[in-house]
């Protein structure tokens, strides 16, 4: 019942800016003789695009279902109009002062811009995968690991909105980078373990000589961590749950370890480091970047994380602190350094609600390890 009330509140909240934008559109159409016949169509269209969210609410009470094709067809219109309405409401508030000073109604271009941006974010911003290349100096990295390439995927969110073909496309993009090691840093499924096999089959398409390893994120625990881990293991993908592995490359070793999500009661960094050879370089897979201070204190050389999605709505090109993710963590996206410890925060390949990205494109990351005295950290885009 509590979750039902939460989703009912969410539905009401998302409707408010849409009602404002729809009301203004009806008034604009009604004031023009050549377009006034279109005004009565706006309310039923508003109802139509909000059907999937309303049915999702009822589905949680086991009272309704909606055909997947209909939900998919309405997904982008709802997303674009909802976020466009939010941005439009902000623009309308911004224009209130010029209007009061006699500037007149909001210019058409300013009124349409929020919806154009939202449509771009829904159609392209959330789907066009960006490759990030980063070179990270690791203290004590042995010669055998010099130049090793780790490809990182994160936040796939396999579910109704992240289908099999899109997951496979992401996997193919990662495979083209020819990784030595592939890691997946959590939120493999969105809200149901039923999609774990779909994600596992896609990830298994990537061949890496040193193997593929994963850790679990908060959504995996909400869905059922044991079930998600079981499907990954069945596909040959070990899930590092507070444990580590000694990986050997060209005769030299590195300790790769992973922890359960910090929001779960099972998080145990000490257990993940147990058995690590003295002085060995350590790479930690931890879904949430906020565990990095603990990792620094424990002597971890490199932590790989996700979780933030870069905020999904952000101005990362201007400064990475200009992101919605800044409300939950100081580690929004990209590379961070403290002493000899580094953190890389992947923006993720999937999305959550809203199903849109502006200024924070999804990514697949190619990380090259070098000895600490061989190179300074640098970040490149491709």
Number of C-alpha atoms within 10 A of each C-alpha: 8 7 11 15 11 12 18 17 12 14 16 12 11 17 18 15 21 22 15 15 22 19 15 12 15 18 13 13 18 16 12 11 8 9 12 15 11 12 18 12 11 15 13 10 11 17 12 13 21 22 17 22 18 17 17 20 22 16 14 14 12 10 10 12 13 12 8 12 9 12 20 13 12 16 20 19 18 24 22 23 23 24 24 24 25 21 20 23 19 13 16 18 10 12 18 14 11 12 13 10 9 8 12 11 13 15 10 8 9 13 19 12 15 22 20 15 17 26 23 16 26 23 17 15 22 22 20 15 18 17 19 19 18 21 19 27 24 26 18 16 22 18 15 14 22 18 15 16 23 22 25 29 30 31 31 25 27 27 20 14 18 20 14 17 11 17 21 19 13 22 21 15 15 24 17 10 17 17 24 19 20 26 24 27 31 30 29 32 32 27 20 19 25 17 22 26 21 22 26 24 20 20 29 17 14 22 18 19 11 14 17 23 24 29 29 31 29 23 21 27 24 15 19 17 19 12 17 25 25 18 22 23 15 12 16 16 22 17 27 22 23 22 22 23 17 15 14 13 16 10 10 15 20 21 20 23 29 30 30 29 28 19 11 13 8 12 17 17 22 14 15 23 23 12 13 18 13 6 11 18 21 27 22 27 32 34 31 26 25 17 17 24 13 12 23 19 9 12 14 24 25 27 26 25 33 30 26 24 28 32 26 29 20 22 17 20 9 9 9 20 19 17 21 17 21 17 10 11 14 12 23 29 28 19 18 16 14 11 7 15 23 22 27 24 27 29 28 31 26 32 23 15 8 15 21 26 29 21 20 25 28 28 26 23 29 22 21 19 22 24 18 15 11 12 13 11 17 11 12 10 9 6
